[in-house]
Amino acid sequence: MFFVFFIALVIIILSISFILLSLNLLIQRNKELLLNLYNIGYNHNRIAKFYQVFISLTTVISIITSLIISNFIRNYYLEKIINLFDFTANKNYILLFGISLILILIISYNILIIKNIKKIVIPRNEK
């Protein structure tokens, strides 16, 4: 049981790292556009709004999809196990875990987006 949990944790950490690297690459590729937007009068919060909405929606859609699929699979195999053995199903904590993961990731991604865009558009001597 511990081995399966460890493997799942490694997969989650690697996928979050991949998203963070992709986010940084996306911001670095559009560095000139971000600087132009800042120079014509947009502040860093308005510039970051598009990236925040895009990453937040992508995160919510992917986690909700995975929650629906995992709940469906859990109900399927629990039905088979209950028919074979005298077994009572415990509470389903998958939904609670998914909602807390959504909140944690969206908050951390939004903070990271603002920090990275602020670092690009505002030179060190203007801070």
HELIX and SHEET records of a PDB file:
HELIX    1   1 PHE A    2  ARG A   29  1                                  28    
HELIX    2   2 LYS A   31  ASN A   39  1                                   9    
HELIX    3   3 HIS A   44  LEU A   84  1                                  41    
HELIX    4   4 ILE A   94  VAL A  121  1                                  28    
HELIX    5   5 ARG A  124  GLU A  126  5                                   3    
END                                                                             
